[in-house]
Amino acid sequence: MAKMGVCACGWTVISPLGQEDIKKHVMIHLKDNHPGTILTDEDIRRLTRDL
Ligand SMILES: [Zn+2]
C-alpha cells in the first residue's frame, strides 16, 4: 500500500513500497536535516499516512 510520511518541518515523502521504505527515507531526512533527532518506530508510524 502506498504511504506518505510527513515531517514536522513540512517535508514529505511518498512511497509505493510501504512503511519500511518510508522509514528508510525518514531516517535519511533526519540525518541530513535534523541531526540529533531520534524517532522510534512508533514515532515514524505516527507521521505516516495511508494513501
Ligand atoms: Zn524535517
N, CA, C, O and the ligand as a Tripos MOL2 file, in Angstrom:
@<TRIPOS>MOLECULE
protein
  205   203    52     0     0
PROTEIN
NO_CHARGES

@<TRIPOS>ATOM
      1 N           0.8550   -1.1990    0.0000 N.3       1 MET1
      2 CA          0.0000    0.0000    0.0000 C.3       1 MET1
      3 C           0.8870    1.2450    0.0000 C.2       1 MET1
      4 O           1.8690    1.3020    0.7410 O.2       1 MET1
      5 N           0.5600    2.2200   -0.8050 N.am      2 ALA2
      6 CA          1.3300    3.4570   -0.8480 C.3       2 ALA2
      7 C           1.1610    4.2240    0.4610 C.2       2 ALA2
      8 O           0.0800    4.2590    1.0490 O.2       2 ALA2
      9 N           2.2470    4.8280    0.8920 N.am      3 LYS3
     10 CA          2.2330    5.5760    2.1560 C.3       3 LYS3
     11 C           2.8640    6.9460    1.9460 C.2       3 LYS3
     12 O           3.6560    7.1550    1.0270 O.2       3 LYS3
     13 N           2.4920    7.8680    2.8180 N.am      4 MET4
     14 CA          3.0780    9.1930    2.8090 C.3       4 MET4
     15 C           3.5980    9.4940    4.2120 C.2       4 MET4
     16 O           2.9000    9.2870    5.2040 O.2       4 MET4
     17 N           4.8290    9.9840    4.2780 N.am      5 GLY5
     18 CA          5.3960   10.4010    5.5520 C.3       5 GLY5
     19 C           5.5210   11.9070    5.5720 C.2       5 GLY5
     20 O           5.9630   12.5090    4.5940 O.2       5 GLY5
     21 N           5.1300   12.5310    6.6960 N.am      6 VAL6
     22 CA          5.1900   13.9800    6.8300 C.3       6 VAL6
     23 C           6.0180   14.3430    8.0510 C.2       6 VAL6
     24 O           5.6960   13.9540    9.1730 O.2       6 VAL6
     25 N           7.0940   15.0980    7.8190 N.am      7 CYS7
     26 CA          7.9340   15.5510    8.9240 C.3       7 CYS7
     27 C           7.3280   16.8040    9.5440 C.2       7 CYS7
     28 O           6.5400   17.5020    8.9070 O.2       7 CYS7
     29 N           7.6980   17.0810   10.7820 N.am      8 ALA8
     30 CA          7.2160   18.2740   11.4790 C.3       8 ALA8
     31 C           7.6180   19.5540   10.7540 C.2       8 ALA8
     32 O           6.9560   20.5790   10.9180 O.2       8 ALA8
     33 N           8.6850   19.5230    9.9560 N.am      9 CYS9
     34 CA          9.1700   20.7120    9.2540 C.3       9 CYS9
     35 C           8.4130   20.9550    7.9520 C.2       9 CYS9
     36 O           8.6270   21.9760    7.2980 O.2       9 CYS9
     37 N           7.5240   20.0240    7.5640 N.am     10 GLY10
     38 CA          6.7630   20.2000    6.3400 C.3      10 GLY10
     39 C           7.2500   19.3340    5.1920 C.2      10 GLY10
     40 O           6.5690   19.2210    4.1730 O.2      10 GLY10
     41 N           8.3990   18.7320    5.3380 N.am     11 TRP11
     42 CA          8.9330   17.8120    4.3330 C.3      11 TRP11
     43 C           8.0490   16.5710    4.2420 C.2      11 TRP11
     44 O           7.5910   16.0430    5.2560 O.2      11 TRP11
     45 N           7.8180   16.1170    3.0170 N.am     12 THR12
     46 CA          7.0100   14.9100    2.8510 C.3      12 THR12
     47 C           7.7250   13.9170    1.9470 C.2      12 THR12
     48 O           8.5460   14.2940    1.1100 O.2      12 THR12
     49 N           7.4030   12.6530    2.1270 N.am     13 VAL13
     50 CA          7.8980   11.6120    1.2460 C.3      13 VAL13
     51 C           6.7310   10.6830    0.9360 C.2      13 VAL13
     52 O           5.9390   10.3470    1.8170 O.2      13 VAL13
     53 N           6.6330   10.2730   -0.3290 N.am     14 ILE14
     54 CA          5.6040    9.3220   -0.7310 C.3      14 ILE14
     55 C           6.3070    8.0750   -1.2590 C.2      14 ILE14
     56 O           7.2300    8.1710   -2.0670 O.2      14 ILE14
     57 N           5.8700    6.9220   -0.8050 N.am     15 SER15
     58 CA          6.4510    5.6740   -1.2790 C.3      15 SER15
     59 C           5.3610    4.6780   -1.6390 C.2      15 SER15
     60 O           4.4200    4.4760   -0.8710 O.2      15 SER15
     61 N           5.4840    4.0580   -2.8010 N.am     16 PRO16
     62 CA          4.5450    2.9870   -3.1450 C.3      16 PRO16
     63 C           4.9040    1.6800   -2.4520 C.2      16 PRO16
     64 O           4.1620    0.7010   -2.5410 O.2      16 PRO16
     65 N           6.0390    1.6640   -1.7630 N.am     17 LEU17
     66 CA          6.5520    0.4010   -1.2200 C.3      17 LEU17
     67 C           6.1080    0.1220    0.2030 C.2      17 LEU17
     68 O           6.2020   -1.0120    0.6740 O.2      17 LEU17
     69 N           5.6230    1.1520    0.8930 N.am     18 GLY18
     70 CA          5.0980    0.9080    2.2340 C.3      18 GLY18
     71 C           5.9550    1.4380    3.3660 C.2      18 GLY18
     72 O           6.8950    2.2070    3.1640 O.2      18 GLY18
     73 N           5.5950    0.9960    4.5760 N.am     19 GLN19
     74 CA          6.1300    1.5520    5.8150 C.3      19 GLN19
     75 C           7.6550    1.4660    5.9100 C.2      19 GLN19
     76 O           8.3050    2.4290    6.3150 O.2      19 GLN19
     77 N           8.2240    0.3230    5.5410 N.am     20 GLU20
     78 CA          9.6690    0.1660    5.6990 C.3      20 GLU20
     79 C          10.4290    1.1680    4.8310 C.2      20 GLU20
     80 O          11.4610    1.6970    5.2440 O.2      20 GLU20
     81 N           9.9140    1.4260    3.6290 N.am     21 ASP21
     82 CA         10.5680    2.3710    2.7340 C.3      21 ASP21
     83 C          10.4130    3.7990    3.2500 C.2      21 ASP21
     84 O          11.3500    4.5950    3.1740 O.2      21 ASP21
     85 N           9.2340    4.1230    3.7740 N.am     22 ILE22
     86 CA          9.0370    5.4380    4.3980 C.3      22 ILE22
     87 C          10.0450    5.6320    5.5280 C.2      22 ILE22
     88 O          10.6830    6.6800    5.6370 O.2      22 ILE22
     89 N          10.1750    4.6170    6.3530 N.am     23 LYS23
     90 CA         11.1010    4.6960    7.4820 C.3      23 LYS23
     91 C          12.5180    4.9780    6.9990 C.2      23 LYS23
     92 O          13.2310    5.7940    7.5840 O.2      23 LYS23
     93 N          12.9210    4.3020    5.9340 N.am     24 LYS24
     94 CA         14.2690    4.4900    5.3900 C.3      24 LYS24
     95 C          14.4720    5.9460    4.9560 C.2      24 LYS24
     96 O          15.4960    6.5580    5.2610 O.2      24 LYS24
     97 N          13.4820    6.4900    4.2410 N.am     25 HIS25
     98 CA         13.6010    7.8720    3.7570 C.3      25 HIS25
     99 C          13.5550    8.8740    4.9100 C.2      25 HIS25
    100 O          14.2730    9.8740    4.8980 O.2      25 HIS25
    101 N          12.7110    8.6020    5.9040 N.am     26 VAL26
    102 CA         12.6290    9.4970    7.0600 C.3      26 VAL26
    103 C          13.9600    9.5190    7.8090 C.2      26 VAL26
    104 O          14.4230   10.5790    8.2300 O.2      26 VAL26
    105 N          14.5740    8.3470    7.9730 N.am     27 MET27
    106 CA         15.8610    8.2790    8.6620 C.3      27 MET27
    107 C          16.9260    9.1060    7.9300 C.2      27 MET27
    108 O          17.7200    9.8070    8.5580 O.2      27 MET27
    109 N          16.9310    9.0160    6.6080 N.am     28 ILE28
    110 CA         17.8850    9.8050    5.8140 C.3      28 ILE28
    111 C          17.5930   11.2980    5.9810 C.2      28 ILE28
    112 O          18.5110   12.1000    6.1510 O.2      28 ILE28
    113 N          16.3030   11.6650    5.9330 N.am     29 HIS29
    114 CA         15.9070   13.0700    6.1000 C.3      29 HIS29
    115 C          16.3430   13.6020    7.4640 C.2      29 HIS29
    116 O          16.8670   14.7110    7.5650 O.2      29 HIS29
    117 N          16.1240   12.8100    8.5050 N.am     30 LEU30
    118 CA         16.5090   13.2470    9.8530 C.3      30 LEU30
    119 C          18.0140   13.4710    9.9470 C.2      30 LEU30
    120 O          18.4770   14.4630   10.5090 O.2      30 LEU30
    121 N          18.7610   12.5330    9.3890 N.am     31 LYS31
    122 CA         20.2140   12.6150    9.4490 C.3      31 LYS31
    123 C          20.7100   13.8890    8.7540 C.2      31 LYS31
    124 O          21.6190   14.5620    9.2390 O.2      31 LYS31
    125 N          20.0940   14.2030    7.6100 N.am     32 ASP32
    126 CA         20.5310   15.3570    6.8160 C.3      32 ASP32
    127 C          20.0180   16.6850    7.3660 C.2      32 ASP32
    128 O          20.7130   17.6980    7.2810 O.2      32 ASP32
    129 N          18.7960   16.6910    7.9350 N.am     33 ASN33
    130 CA         18.1320   17.9540    8.2590 C.3      33 ASN33
    131 C          17.9040   18.1880    9.7470 C.2      33 ASN33
    132 O          17.7960   19.3320   10.1870 O.2      33 ASN33
    133 N          17.8330   17.1300   10.5100 N.am     34 HIS34
    134 CA         17.5750   17.2810   11.9420 C.3      34 HIS34
    135 C          18.5460   16.4020   12.7260 C.2      34 HIS34
    136 O          18.1300   15.5150   13.4720 O.2      34 HIS34
    137 N          19.8330   16.6550   12.5520 N.am     35 PRO35
    138 CA         20.8030   15.8020   13.2430 C.3      35 PRO35
    139 C          20.5820   15.8650   14.7560 C.2      35 PRO35
    140 O          20.3840   16.9390   15.3240 O.2      35 PRO35
    141 N          20.6200   14.7130   15.3860 N.am     36 GLY36
    142 CA         20.3950   14.6580   16.8250 C.3      36 GLY36
    143 C          18.9770   14.2590   17.1770 C.2      36 GLY36
    144 O          18.7020   13.8670   18.3110 O.2      36 GLY36
    145 N          18.0550   14.3590   16.1910 N.am     37 THR37
    146 CA         16.6700   13.9630   16.4460 C.3      37 THR37
    147 C          16.5330   12.4500   16.2860 C.2      37 THR37
    148 O          16.8840   11.8890   15.2480 O.2      37 THR37
    149 N          16.0240   11.8070   17.3180 N.am     38 ILE38
    150 CA         15.8240   10.3610   17.2860 C.3      38 ILE38
    151 C          14.3290   10.0800   17.2650 C.2      38 ILE38
    152 O          13.5940   10.5270   18.1460 O.2      38 ILE38
    153 N          13.8820    9.3380   16.2590 N.am     39 LEU39
    154 CA         12.4820    8.9060   16.2270 C.3      39 LEU39
    155 C          12.4320    7.3870   16.3830 C.2      39 LEU39
    156 O          13.2240    6.6610   15.7830 O.2      39 LEU39
    157 N          11.4970    6.9280   17.1910 N.am     40 THR40
    158 CA         11.2830    5.4890   17.3270 C.3      40 THR40
    159 C          10.4190    5.0030   16.1690 C.2      40 THR40
    160 O           9.8470    5.8030   15.4280 O.2      40 THR40
    161 N          10.3310    3.6820   16.0230 N.am     41 ASP41
    162 CA          9.4350    3.1220   15.0080 C.3      41 ASP41
    163 C           8.0180    3.6370   15.2000 C.2      41 ASP41
    164 O           7.3210    3.9280   14.2280 O.2      41 ASP41
    165 N           7.5860    3.7500   16.4670 N.am     42 GLU42
    166 CA          6.2400    4.2350   16.7690 C.3      42 GLU42
    167 C           6.0760    5.6880   16.3210 C.2      42 GLU42
    168 O           5.0420    6.0540   15.7620 O.2      42 GLU42
    169 N           7.0940    6.5150   16.5650 N.am     43 ASP43
    170 CA          7.0480    7.9160   16.1190 C.3      43 ASP43
    171 C           6.8860    7.9810   14.6030 C.2      43 ASP43
    172 O           6.1090    8.7830   14.0850 O.2      43 ASP43
    173 N           7.6180    7.1410   13.9090 N.am     44 ILE44
    174 CA          7.5730    7.1720   12.4470 C.3      44 ILE44
    175 C           6.2140    6.6880   11.9410 C.2      44 ILE44
    176 O           5.6850    7.2090   10.9590 O.2      44 ILE44
    177 N           5.6570    5.6880   12.6210 N.am     45 ARG45
    178 CA          4.3100    5.2410   12.2260 C.3      45 ARG45
    179 C           3.3040    6.3720   12.3810 C.2      45 ARG45
    180 O           2.3740    6.5060   11.5860 O.2      45 ARG45
    181 N           3.5050    7.1900   13.4240 N.am     46 ARG46
    182 CA          2.5560    8.2590   13.7010 C.3      46 ARG46
    183 C           2.6100    9.3550   12.6330 C.2      46 ARG46
    184 O           1.6060   10.0240   12.3890 O.2      46 ARG46
    185 N           3.7570    9.5460   12.0010 N.am     47 LEU47
    186 CA          3.8410   10.5820   10.9650 C.3      47 LEU47
    187 C           3.6080   10.0100    9.5670 C.2      47 LEU47
    188 O           3.8080   10.6970    8.5660 O.2      47 LEU47
    189 N           3.1840    8.7450    9.5080 N.am     48 THR48
    190 CA          2.9180    8.0970    8.2330 C.3      48 THR48
    191 C           1.4050    7.9860    7.9950 C.2      48 THR48
    192 O           0.6390    7.6270    8.8880 O.2      48 THR48
    193 N           1.0100    8.3050    6.7720 N.am     49 ARG49
    194 CA         -0.4020    8.2330    6.4030 C.3      49 ARG49
    195 C          -0.5780    7.2560    5.2480 C.2      49 ARG49
    196 O           0.2980    7.1310    4.3920 O.2      49 ARG49
    197 N          -1.7050    6.5700    5.2290 N.am     50 ASP50
    198 CA         -2.0690    5.7550    4.0820 C.3      50 ASP50
    199 C          -2.4990    6.6470    2.9370 C.2      50 ASP50
    200 O          -3.1320    7.6820    3.1460 O.2      50 ASP50
    201 N          -2.1530    6.2420    1.7250 N.am     51 LEU51
    202 CA         -2.6310    6.9740    0.5470 C.3      51 LEU51
    203 C          -3.7070    6.1550   -0.1540 C.2      51 LEU51
    204 O          -4.2460    6.5870   -1.1730 O.2      51 LEU51
    205 ZN         12.0400   17.5270    8.6700 Zn       52 ZN52
@<TRIPOS>BOND
     1     1     2 1
     2     2     3 1
     3     3     4 2
     4     3     5 am
     5     5     6 1
     6     6     7 1
     7     7     8 2
     8     7     9 am
     9     9    10 1
    10    10    11 1
    11    11    12 2
    12    11    13 am
    13    13    14 1
    14    14    15 1
    15    15    16 2
    16    15    17 am
    17    17    18 1
    18    18    19 1
    19    19    20 2
    20    19    21 am
    21    21    22 1
    22    22    23 1
    23    23    24 2
    24    23    25 am
    25    25    26 1
    26    26    27 1
    27    27    28 2
    28    27    29 am
    29    29    30 1
    30    30    31 1
    31    31    32 2
    32    31    33 am
    33    33    34 1
    34    34    35 1
    35    35    36 2
    36    35    37 am
    37    37    38 1
    38    38    39 1
    39    39    40 2
    40    39    41 am
    41    41    42 1
    42    42    43 1
    43    43    44 2
    44    43    45 am
    45    45    46 1
    46    46    47 1
    47    47    48 2
    48    47    49 am
    49    49    50 1
    50    50    51 1
    51    51    52 2
    52    51    53 am
    53    53    54 1
    54    54    55 1
    55    55    56 2
    56    55    57 am
    57    57    58 1
    58    58    59 1
    59    59    60 2
    60    59    61 am
    61    61    62 1
    62    62    63 1
    63    63    64 2
    64    63    65 am
    65    65    66 1
    66    66    67 1
    67    67    68 2
    68    67    69 am
    69    69    70 1
    70    70    71 1
    71    71    72 2
    72    71    73 am
    73    73    74 1
    74    74    75 1
    75    75    76 2
    76    75    77 am
    77    77    78 1
    78    78    79 1
    79    79    80 2
    80    79    81 am
    81    81    82 1
    82    82    83 1
    83    83    84 2
    84    83    85 am
    85    85    86 1
    86    86    87 1
    87    87    88 2
    88    87    89 am
    89    89    90 1
    90    90    91 1
    91    91    92 2
    92    91    93 am
    93    93    94 1
    94    94    95 1
    95    95    96 2
    96    95    97 am
    97    97    98 1
    98    98    99 1
    99    99   100 2
   100    99   101 am
   101   101   102 1
   102   102   103 1
   103   103   104 2
   104   103   105 am
   105   105   106 1
   106   106   107 1
   107   107   108 2
   108   107   109 am
   109   109   110 1
   110   110   111 1
   111   111   112 2
   112   111   113 am
   113   113   114 1
   114   114   115 1
   115   115   116 2
   116   115   117 am
   117   117   118 1
   118   118   119 1
   119   119   120 2
   120   119   121 am
   121   121   122 1
   122   122   123 1
   123   123   124 2
   124   123   125 am
   125   125   126 1
   126   126   127 1
   127   127   128 2
   128   127   129 am
   129   129   130 1
   130   130   131 1
   131   131   132 2
   132   131   133 am
   133   133   134 1
   134   134   135 1
   135   135   136 2
   136   135   137 am
   137   137   138 1
   138   138   139 1
   139   139   140 2
   140   139   141 am
   141   141   142 1
   142   142   143 1
   143   143   144 2
   144   143   145 am
   145   145   146 1
   146   146   147 1
   147   147   148 2
   148   147   149 am
   149   149   150 1
   150   150   151 1
   151   151   152 2
   152   151   153 am
   153   153   154 1
   154   154   155 1
   155   155   156 2
   156   155   157 am
   157   157   158 1
   158   158   159 1
   159   159   160 2
   160   159   161 am
   161   161   162 1
   162   162   163 1
   163   163   164 2
   164   163   165 am
   165   165   166 1
   166   166   167 1
   167   167   168 2
   168   167   169 am
   169   169   170 1
   170   170   171 1
   171   171   172 2
   172   171   173 am
   173   173   174 1
   174   174   175 1
   175   175   176 2
   176   175   177 am
   177   177   178 1
   178   178   179 1
   179   179   180 2
   180   179   181 am
   181   181   182 1
   182   182   183 1
   183   183   184 2
   184   183   185 am
   185   185   186 1
   186   186   187 1
   187   187   188 2
   188   187   189 am
   189   189   190 1
   190   190   191 1
   191   191   192 2
   192   191   193 am
   193   193   194 1
   194   194   195 1
   195   195   196 2
   196   195   197 am
   197   197   198 1
   198   198   199 1
   199   199   200 2
   200   199   201 am
   201   201   202 1
   202   202   203 1
   203   203   204 2
@<TRIPOS>SUBSTRUCTURE
     1 MET1         2 RESIDUE 1 A MET
     2 ALA2         6 RESIDUE 1 A ALA
     3 LYS3        10 RESIDUE 1 A LYS
     4 MET4        14 RESIDUE 1 A MET
     5 GLY5        18 RESIDUE 1 A GLY
     6 VAL6        22 RESIDUE 1 A VAL
     7 CYS7        26 RESIDUE 1 A CYS
     8 ALA8        30 RESIDUE 1 A ALA
     9 CYS9        34 RESIDUE 1 A CYS
    10 GLY10       38 RESIDUE 1 A GLY
    11 TRP11       42 RESIDUE 1 A TRP
    12 THR12       46 RESIDUE 1 A THR
    13 VAL13       50 RESIDUE 1 A VAL
    14 ILE14       54 RESIDUE 1 A ILE
    15 SER15       58 RESIDUE 1 A SER
    16 PRO16       62 RESIDUE 1 A PRO
    17 LEU17       66 RESIDUE 1 A LEU
    18 GLY18       70 RESIDUE 1 A GLY
    19 GLN19       74 RESIDUE 1 A GLN
    20 GLU20       78 RESIDUE 1 A GLU
    21 ASP21       82 RESIDUE 1 A ASP
    22 ILE22       86 RESIDUE 1 A ILE
    23 LYS23       90 RESIDUE 1 A LYS
    24 LYS24       94 RESIDUE 1 A LYS
    25 HIS25       98 RESIDUE 1 A HIS
    26 VAL26      102 RESIDUE 1 A VAL
    27 MET27      106 RESIDUE 1 A MET
    28 ILE28      110 RESIDUE 1 A ILE
    29 HIS29      114 RESIDUE 1 A HIS
    30 LEU30      118 RESIDUE 1 A LEU
    31 LYS31      122 RESIDUE 1 A LYS
    32 ASP32      126 RESIDUE 1 A ASP
    33 ASN33      130 RESIDUE 1 A ASN
    34 HIS34      134 RESIDUE 1 A HIS
    35 PRO35      138 RESIDUE 1 A PRO
    36 GLY36      142 RESIDUE 1 A GLY
    37 THR37      146 RESIDUE 1 A THR
    38 ILE38      150 RESIDUE 1 A ILE
    39 LEU39      154 RESIDUE 1 A LEU
    40 THR40      158 RESIDUE 1 A THR
    41 ASP41      162 RESIDUE 1 A ASP
    42 GLU42      166 RESIDUE 1 A GLU
    43 ASP43      170 RESIDUE 1 A ASP
    44 ILE44      174 RESIDUE 1 A ILE
    45 ARG45      178 RESIDUE 1 A ARG
    46 ARG46      182 RESIDUE 1 A ARG
    47 LEU47      186 RESIDUE 1 A LEU
    48 THR48      190 RESIDUE 1 A THR
    49 ARG49      194 RESIDUE 1 A ARG
    50 ASP50      198 RESIDUE 1 A ASP
    51 LEU51      202 RESIDUE 1 A LEU
    52 ZN52       205 GROUP 0 **** ****
